[in-house]
């Protein structure tokens, strides 16, 4: 079975969509699933102009591959723009197409403009053979697609269990994700500044890269936070697990999300979490496994971080998160659900 996986941006751009595709292919290879052949067709730049250009380029590429290399049995399109060529080729070749939704920021933030219109069109106005979402909150939007399947992201807990790391003497927060406005890192830095002014000693590690990197670094320098805030760049694999395990609290301050992989990774590292009430997070985070705060509320963020610093039972939150991930969000379960869809549709 040949599965053509489409995504409009690829490495070095690294987000949830890219990680999920890599996990899918690695699982099939590792478990010797020779029946499935994953063929990845991806864009060559994260720049929006090149992403749009790629949507026109990949359509003839897929047709050529199907007629002159090997027959494509199913198209698996990952957000966002891949939905356009996937639908066109699906109609031309008469093959099924799956479209996955990893977050719907324009819908969540009620945005307007061309980009928001295209996102809404792709997510809710085009009929696919099967639509998948990583978050239950997507179901609240009016959609031409019915019976949308919810497949939450997964994590390989075993990789985390194999690694250990000591924590430092100073309470340390870690934030992992693209450095972009929607992730809300500027709000986190503003909160850190207020906490430091209260004479509470903490440190923050920021992992990731993005278009706001220079702006965030300038804020840190301008507000004399360089001693307290460090930028670690893009880290993956064992190095990232070590950073999770050496921290005391994971913080995600996003303005919008789907099902963030970083939250599952933090729990796999038995790390307590503090996240905003966006996307799927209110469905899985509660007082037993983490902290929930309103998105954009810096004062609440400050108060909750201080509460976590003073919480003598903080470790129990991370332990409970670990148990939840291990039982409900395994990478094996995630991949198997996609393989089941492939079997059903082909």
C-alpha positions as CSV (number, residue, x, y, z in Angstrom):
1,X,0.0,0.0,0.0
2,X,1.5,3.3,-1.1
3,X,0.6,6.3,1.1
4,X,1.5,9.8,-0.3
5,X,1.9,12.1,2.7
6,X,1.7,15.8,1.8
7,X,2.9,18.7,3.9
8,X,3.7,22.2,2.7
9,X,6.7,22.9,5.0
10,X,9.5,20.6,6.0
11,X,12.8,20.5,7.9
12,X,14.5,22.6,9.2
13,X,11.0,24.0,9.9
14,X,9.9,21.7,12.7
15,X,6.4,21.6,14.2
16,X,3.8,19.1,15.3
17,X,2.9,18.2,11.7
18,X,6.4,17.4,10.8
19,X,7.1,15.4,14.0
20,X,3.9,13.3,13.4
21,X,4.9,12.4,9.9
22,X,8.4,11.4,11.1
23,X,6.9,9.3,13.9
24,X,4.6,7.6,11.4
25,X,7.4,6.6,9.0
26,X,9.7,5.6,11.9
27,X,7.1,3.4,13.4
28,X,6.4,1.6,10.2
29,X,10.1,1.0,9.5
30,X,10.9,0.0,13.1
31,X,8.0,-2.5,13.3
32,X,8.8,-4.0,9.9
33,X,5.4,-3.0,8.4
34,X,6.5,-3.8,4.9
35,X,2.9,-3.6,3.6
36,X,3.0,0.2,4.0
37,X,5.1,2.5,1.9
38,X,5.2,6.1,3.1
39,X,6.2,8.5,0.4
40,X,6.6,12.1,1.7
41,X,5.9,15.0,-0.7
42,X,6.9,18.2,1.1
43,X,7.5,21.9,0.5
44,X,11.0,23.4,0.5
45,X,10.5,26.5,2.6
46,X,8.4,27.7,5.5
47,X,7.9,31.0,3.7
48,X,4.2,31.5,2.8
49,X,5.1,32.4,-0.8
50,X,7.0,29.2,-1.4
51,X,4.3,27.2,0.4
52,X,1.7,28.5,-2.1
53,X,4.1,27.8,-5.0
54,X,4.6,24.3,-3.8
55,X,0.8,23.5,-3.9
56,X,0.9,24.1,-7.7
57,X,4.2,22.2,-8.1
58,X,3.3,19.1,-6.2
59,X,0.1,18.3,-8.2
60,X,1.9,17.3,-11.4
61,X,4.6,15.7,-9.3
62,X,2.1,13.4,-7.7
63,X,0.5,12.5,-11.1
64,X,3.9,11.7,-12.6
65,X,4.8,9.5,-9.6
66,X,1.5,7.7,-9.8
67,X,1.7,6.9,-13.6
68,X,5.5,6.4,-14.0
69,X,6.8,5.1,-10.6
70,X,4.2,3.4,-8.5
71,X,0.5,3.6,-8.0
72,X,-0.6,5.8,-5.1
73,X,-3.3,4.1,-3.0
74,X,-4.2,6.9,-0.6
75,X,-3.3,10.5,0.0
76,X,-2.6,11.7,3.6
77,X,-2.6,15.5,3.6
78,X,-1.3,17.5,6.6
79,X,-2.2,21.1,7.3
80,X,-2.7,23.4,5.8
81,X,-2.2,24.0,2.1
82,X,-1.6,20.4,1.3
83,X,-5.4,20.0,1.3
84,X,-5.6,21.8,-2.1
85,X,-3.4,19.5,-4.2
86,X,-4.6,16.5,-2.2
87,X,-8.2,17.2,-3.2
88,X,-7.3,17.9,-6.9
89,X,-5.3,14.7,-7.3
90,X,-7.9,12.7,-5.4
91,X,-10.5,13.8,-7.9
92,X,-8.3,13.2,-10.9
93,X,-7.2,9.7,-9.8
94,X,-10.3,8.6,-7.9
95,X,-8.3,7.7,-4.8
96,X,-9.3,8.5,-1.2
97,X,-7.8,11.5,0.7
98,X,-7.4,12.0,4.4
99,X,-7.0,15.6,5.7
100,X,-5.6,16.1,9.2
101,X,-6.2,19.2,11.3
102,X,-3.5,20.1,13.7
103,X,-4.9,23.2,15.3
104,X,-7.2,25.8,13.8
105,X,-5.8,29.2,15.0
106,X,-7.7,31.4,12.6
107,X,-11.0,29.9,13.7
108,X,-10.1,30.0,17.4
109,X,-8.9,33.6,17.3
110,X,-11.7,34.7,14.9
111,X,-9.3,36.1,12.4
112,X,-10.1,37.7,9.1
113,X,-8.2,38.2,5.8
114,X,-7.1,36.1,3.0
115,X,-5.0,33.6,5.0
116,X,-7.8,33.1,7.5
117,X,-10.3,32.6,4.7
118,X,-8.1,30.0,3.0
119,X,-7.6,28.2,6.4
120,X,-11.4,28.1,7.0
121,X,-12.0,26.9,3.5
122,X,-9.5,24.0,3.8
123,X,-10.7,23.0,7.3
124,X,-14.4,23.3,7.0
125,X,-15.6,23.9,3.4
126,X,-13.9,21.1,1.4
127,X,-15.2,17.5,1.5
128,X,-12.6,14.9,2.1
129,X,-12.9,11.1,2.2
130,X,-12.0,11.3,5.9
131,X,-11.1,14.2,8.1
132,X,-9.1,13.8,11.3
133,X,-8.4,16.3,14.1
134,X,-6.0,16.1,16.9
135,X,-8.3,18.1,19.2
136,X,-11.9,17.7,20.2
137,X,-12.5,21.4,20.3
138,X,-12.4,21.5,16.5
139,X,-15.8,19.8,16.5
140,X,-17.6,22.9,17.6
141,X,-17.1,24.6,14.2
142,X,-19.7,24.1,11.4
143,X,-18.1,21.7,8.9
144,X,-19.1,20.1,5.6
145,X,-17.2,17.0,6.8
146,X,-19.2,14.8,9.2
147,X,-18.1,12.0,11.5
148,X,-14.7,13.6,12.0
149,X,-12.3,11.3,13.7
150,X,-10.3,12.5,16.7
151,X,-6.8,11.1,16.9
152,X,-4.7,12.8,19.6
153,X,-1.0,13.0,19.2
154,X,1.2,10.4,20.8
155,X,4.6,10.2,22.4
156,X,7.1,7.4,22.9
157,X,7.4,7.2,26.7
158,X,10.1,4.5,26.5
159,X,12.6,7.0,25.1
160,X,12.0,9.3,28.1
161,X,12.3,6.4,30.6
162,X,15.7,5.6,29.3
163,X,17.1,9.0,30.2
164,X,17.7,10.6,33.5
165,X,19.0,14.1,34.5
166,X,19.5,16.0,37.7
167,X,17.7,19.2,38.4
168,X,19.5,22.4,39.4
169,X,19.3,24.4,42.6
170,X,17.3,27.2,41.1
171,X,13.7,26.6,40.1
172,X,13.7,26.3,36.3
173,X,10.9,26.7,33.8
174,X,11.1,25.4,30.3
175,X,9.2,26.5,27.2
176,X,9.4,24.5,24.0
177,X,7.9,25.6,20.7
178,X,8.3,27.8,17.6
179,X,9.2,31.4,18.6
180,X,6.2,33.1,17.1
181,X,3.4,35.4,18.2
182,X,0.8,32.7,18.5
183,X,2.9,30.8,21.1
184,X,2.8,33.7,23.4
185,X,6.4,33.7,24.6
186,X,6.4,37.5,24.9
187,X,3.7,37.2,27.6
188,X,5.9,34.6,29.4
189,X,8.8,37.0,29.4
190,X,6.7,39.8,30.8
191,X,5.6,37.4,33.5
192,X,9.2,36.4,34.3
193,X,10.1,40.1,34.6
194,X,7.4,40.7,37.2
195,X,8.4,37.6,39.1
196,X,12.0,38.6,39.3
197,X,10.9,42.1,40.5
198,X,9.2,40.3,43.4
199,X,12.6,38.9,44.4
200,X,11.6,35.3,43.5
201,X,14.6,33.6,41.9
202,X,13.7,31.5,38.9
203,X,15.2,30.7,35.5
204,X,13.6,30.1,32.1
205,X,14.9,28.0,29.3
206,X,13.4,28.6,25.8
207,X,13.7,25.9,23.2
208,X,12.9,26.6,19.6
209,X,13.4,29.0,16.7
210,X,11.1,31.2,14.7
211,X,10.4,34.6,13.3
212,X,10.1,36.3,16.7
213,X,13.5,35.1,18.0
214,X,15.3,38.4,17.5
215,X,12.4,40.3,19.0
216,X,12.3,38.1,22.1
217,X,16.0,38.3,22.6
218,X,15.9,42.0,22.4
219,X,13.2,42.1,25.1
220,X,15.4,40.0,27.3
221,X,18.4,42.3,26.8
222,X,16.4,45.5,27.2
223,X,14.9,44.3,30.5
224,X,18.1,42.9,32.0
225,X,16.8,39.3,32.0
226,X,19.8,37.7,30.4
227,X,20.9,36.0,33.7
228,X,17.4,34.5,34.1
229,X,16.5,33.6,30.5
230,X,18.4,31.4,28.1
231,X,17.6,30.6,24.5
232,X,18.7,27.1,23.6
233,X,17.7,27.1,19.9
234,X,16.2,24.0,18.2
235,X,16.8,20.9,20.1
236,X,15.4,17.4,19.5
237,X,15.9,13.8,20.6
238,X,18.0,12.9,23.6
239,X,19.1,16.5,24.1
240,X,15.6,17.7,24.4
241,X,14.6,15.0,26.8
242,X,17.6,16.0,29.0
243,X,16.4,19.6,29.0
244,X,12.8,18.6,30.0
245,X,14.1,16.4,32.8
246,X,16.5,19.0,34.2
247,X,13.6,21.6,34.5
248,X,11.0,21.9,37.3
249,X,8.0,23.2,35.4
250,X,6.9,23.2,31.7
251,X,5.1,26.3,30.5
252,X,3.0,26.8,27.4
253,X,1.5,30.3,26.9
254,X,-0.1,29.8,23.5
255,X,-2.9,32.0,22.2
256,X,-4.3,29.0,20.2
257,X,-3.4,25.3,19.9
258,X,-4.6,21.9,18.7
259,X,-3.0,19.1,20.7
260,X,0.5,20.2,21.4
261,X,3.1,17.5,21.3
262,X,5.3,19.4,23.8
263,X,2.7,18.9,26.6
264,X,2.8,15.2,26.1
265,X,6.6,15.2,26.0
266,X,6.7,17.2,29.2
267,X,4.4,14.7,30.9
268,X,6.5,11.8,29.5
269,X,9.4,13.4,31.4
270,X,7.3,13.5,34.5
271,X,7.4,17.3,34.4
272,X,4.6,19.4,35.9
273,X,2.9,21.7,33.4
274,X,1.4,25.1,33.3
275,X,-0.6,25.8,30.1
276,X,-3.2,28.2,28.7
277,X,-6.9,27.2,28.2
278,X,-6.7,26.7,24.5
279,X,-7.3,23.9,22.0
280,X,-7.5,20.4,23.5
281,X,-5.8,21.4,26.8
282,X,-8.9,22.1,28.9
283,X,-10.0,18.5,28.1
284,X,-6.9,16.8,29.4
285,X,-5.3,19.2,32.0
286,X,-6.8,19.5,35.5
287,X,-5.8,20.3,39.0
288,X,-4.4,16.8,39.4
289,X,-1.8,17.0,36.6
290,X,-1.1,20.6,36.0
291,X,-2.2,24.3,36.0
292,X,-4.5,26.0,33.5
293,X,-4.5,29.8,33.0
294,X,-6.4,32.2,30.7
295,X,-4.6,32.9,27.5
296,X,-3.0,36.4,27.6
297,X,-3.6,37.0,31.3
298,X,-0.1,37.9,32.5
299,X,-1.1,38.6,36.1
300,X,-2.7,35.1,36.4
301,X,0.4,33.6,34.8
302,X,2.6,35.3,37.3
303,X,0.5,34.2,40.3
304,X,0.3,30.6,39.0
305,X,4.1,30.3,38.4
306,X,4.7,31.6,42.0
307,X,2.1,29.1,43.2
308,X,4.0,26.3,41.5
309,X,7.3,27.4,42.9
310,X,5.9,27.3,46.4
311,X,4.0,24.0,45.9
312,X,5.8,21.3,47.9
313,X,3.7,18.6,46.2
314,X,4.5,19.8,42.7
315,X,6.2,16.5,41.7
316,X,2.8,14.7,42.0
317,X,1.4,16.7,39.1
318,X,4.1,15.5,36.8
319,X,3.7,11.9,38.0
320,X,0.0,12.0,37.3
321,X,0.6,13.5,33.8
322,X,3.1,10.7,33.1
323,X,0.5,8.1,34.0
324,X,-2.1,9.7,31.7
325,X,0.3,9.9,28.7
326,X,1.4,6.3,29.2
327,X,-2.2,5.0,29.3
328,X,-3.9,7.2,26.7
329,X,-1.3,9.0,24.4
330,X,1.2,6.4,23.2
331,X,2.8,6.8,19.8
332,X,1.9,3.2,19.0
333,X,-1.8,4.0,19.5
334,X,-1.5,7.2,17.4
335,X,0.1,5.4,14.4
336,X,-2.2,2.3,14.6
337,X,-5.2,4.5,14.3
338,X,-3.9,6.0,11.1
339,X,-3.1,2.5,9.8
340,X,-6.6,1.5,10.5
341,X,-8.0,4.4,8.4
342,X,-5.7,3.4,5.5
343,X,-7.0,-0.2,5.7
344,X,-10.6,1.1,5.9
345,X,-10.4,3.4,2.9
346,X,-8.2,1.4,0.4
